[in-house]
């Protein structure tokens, strides 16, 4: 490439804006170069800044690189069915081999967080993935190449969700598996079926939850909200821990809620009290049961990270968004009404899935865990959620419950 003088150039409004007659292109391996159509010359350095740049990462999933009959590269977007000579990676260029992480917030979508990520080598497991935030999480992962396992209690609905994703992208690798978190037997059977596939496991999203449920005991004689939101996930990760370790680096994301701040779990002796988590019917209030289950999510996430991070498995908890409207509210007519009225002011499901996605893939979180995120920012949880003693007490109680109910092996 011929070098060119920087003198005598027309001014533009931005330092990075190209002068008239110049075009930014990229080579097959991602190096950016600059073509001057007036002088029919090219150079590696930006004509104004003199800096060299390279496209960061691989092509987004669904894109392919082709060469036209003149030997010039062009790009095919199979998802949106369009072609362009502009390398889509040029939105993510780096200078001096330094990548500056993009900042996301409450307005970001899951697909924006995944922009530029190729997840074709990853296997992702998501609970409660057939609707709401879970579905958007699964869809976003699948559209970026991941092998997605949608673990759901209603296999018919999960299969329909799989087909929706395949209609959008026929090459998506996504499948449904039966998992009822309200049954320790079902959790064990799911884990056995998954391990029989001999797949690695790089990301687990503990997303499934119930809200506004009437008092009801599971087949394991525990209150439903507590078992679905916490204990079922606890047992699931326990059974899949070896697969996660062998797949390291791996991440677990626990979807919690800001509602964890409005309750406690301890008895007068400072221990997590089972009678608060699985109360008798006369002492049950569905909102309080949900708040307590979300606090369990926080404590579980912190203790799981402490135990598994030495093995390359990290865990973070997140809040999907304030006043999020999803089908989780369908069991309580009053909440359904309130959320319907508030719906114009809530996040979209894509925005609700963004924080989960950030915890699952953000490069700056590699090897880091035991934290809580809201709107893709780290924030402080409640004081009890940060209590190591409470986390250990809940872990020991959960371990006892699954051992009594399912003969579970003890996690180290």
Secondary structure as UniProt FT lines:
FT   TURN            7..8
FT   TURN            15..16
FT   TURN            20..21
FT   STRAND          22..26
FT   TURN            28..29
FT   STRAND          31..36
FT   TURN            37..40
FT   STRAND          41..43
FT   TURN            47..49
FT   STRAND          53..55
FT   TURN            61..62
FT   STRAND          63..67
FT   TURN            69..70
FT   STRAND          73..77
FT   TURN            78..81
FT   STRAND          82..84
FT   HELIX           88..92
FT   STRAND          93..95
FT   TURN            96..97
FT   TURN            106..107
FT   HELIX           110..114
FT   TURN            115..116
FT   TURN            120..121
FT   STRAND          123..127
FT   HELIX           132..143
FT   TURN            144..145
FT   STRAND          147..152
FT   HELIX           155..168
FT   TURN            170..171
FT   STRAND          173..178
FT   TURN            181..182
FT   HELIX           184..196
FT   TURN            197..198
FT   STRAND          203..206
FT   TURN            219..220
FT   HELIX           224..226
FT   HELIX           227..231
FT   HELIX           232..246
FT   STRAND          250..256
FT   HELIX           258..262
FT   TURN            268..269
FT   HELIX           274..277
FT   HELIX           281..283
FT   HELIX           286..308
FT   HELIX           309..311
FT   STRAND          313..319
FT   TURN            322..323
FT   HELIX           327..331
FT   HELIX           333..342
FT   HELIX           343..345
FT   HELIX           349..352
FT   HELIX           354..361
FT   HELIX           363..365
FT   TURN            366..367
FT   STRAND          372..374
FT   TURN            375..376
FT   STRAND          377..378
FT   HELIX           384..386
FT   HELIX           388..406
//
